[in-house]
Amino acid sequence: AQTVTQSQPEMSVQEAETVTLSCTYDTSENNYYLFWYKQPPSRQMILVIRQEAYKQQNATENRFSVNFQKAAKSFSLKISDSQLGDTAMYFCAFVSYSGAGSYQLTFGKGTKLSVIP
Amino acid sequence: DTEVTQTPKHLVMGMTNKKSLKCEQHMGHRAMYWYKQKAKKPPELMFVYSYEKLSINESVPSRFSPECPNSSLLNLHLHALQPEDSALYLCASSHPGTRSPDTQYFGPGTRLTVL
């Protein structure tokens, strides 16, 4: 079974600054995927960024990038030029195949990020 | 259209009531999921349907009964619930994939309160 740990329950950042959210995981698998999801207050959860474990290059999506350290089993999310709309709960998720074409997400406990004007 | 819709948005029910939650998507996804999310906690997987067949039941009590009548619809039938079942129930869907996972698209959820 996989476990996902987010050690920062809450964080805050000034608007336009950069913040890094940490995530570590434990698995015995060699090929896997990791996702970061964002859940704004009272709004639906959306995918922020994804990383394939077999890719050495860190994924980037506009202002969002990851620092993926496979040997250390670490998958941190960096948000540059933070905006008020980035205020949300951020969940790190380990993705495992559950059969018949479906995938199972194992979430960390989440980090509540507040962007301060 | 990348939308997953869920109805109702809010539901209050007594422990003897029978109610249903509905989830719908028109993205052609053939994998659909039910999650339960308690306040300030991550979502917990309940059920997975793949090609309209139940593929995963995470040891969910029988008072929760899922149904997938077609590839666009997913229902969760509720009966004799307990107050501790009060939570946000999230539906998600994705394209099935064997080589790599597709993004799971989440609905806004149904906020359930059991009295």
HADDOCK unambig.tbl for C-alpha pairs under 7 A between the chains (distance, minus, plus):
assign (segid A and resid 43 and name CA) (segid B and resid 108 and name CA) 6.10 0.50 0.50
assign (segid A and resid 44 and name CA) (segid B and resid 106 and name CA) 6.39 0.50 0.50
assign (segid A and resid 44 and name CA) (segid B and resid 107 and name CA) 6.00 0.50 0.50
assign (segid A and resid 44 and name CA) (segid B and resid 108 and name CA) 4.45 0.50 0.50
assign (segid A and resid 45 and name CA) (segid B and resid 106 and name CA) 5.80 0.50 0.50
assign (segid A and resid 46 and name CA) (segid B and resid 105 and name CA) 6.83 0.50 0.50
assign (segid A and resid 46 and name CA) (segid B and resid 106 and name CA) 6.85 0.50 0.50
assign (segid A and resid 100 and name CA) (segid B and resid 50 and name CA) 6.14 0.50 0.50
assign (segid A and resid 101 and name CA) (segid B and resid 50 and name CA) 6.78 0.50 0.50
assign (segid A and resid 101 and name CA) (segid B and resid 96 and name CA) 4.27 0.50 0.50
assign (segid A and resid 101 and name CA) (segid B and resid 97 and name CA) 4.66 0.50 0.50
assign (segid A and resid 101 and name CA) (segid B and resid 98 and name CA) 5.26 0.50 0.50
assign (segid A and resid 102 and name CA) (segid B and resid 31 and name CA) 5.85 0.50 0.50
assign (segid A and resid 102 and name CA) (segid B and resid 50 and name CA) 6.26 0.50 0.50
assign (segid A and resid 102 and name CA) (segid B and resid 96 and name CA) 5.46 0.50 0.50
assign (segid A and resid 102 and name CA) (segid B and resid 97 and name CA) 6.68 0.50 0.50
assign (segid A and resid 103 and name CA) (segid B and resid 101 and name CA) 6.26 0.50 0.50
assign (segid A and resid 107 and name CA) (segid B and resid 42 and name CA) 6.14 0.50 0.50
assign (segid A and resid 108 and name CA) (segid B and resid 42 and name CA) 6.71 0.50 0.50
assign (segid A and resid 109 and name CA) (segid B and resid 41 and name CA) 6.02 0.50 0.50
assign (segid A and resid 109 and name CA) (segid B and resid 42 and name CA) 5.40 0.50 0.50
assign (segid A and resid 110 and name CA) (segid B and resid 42 and name CA) 6.55 0.50 0.50
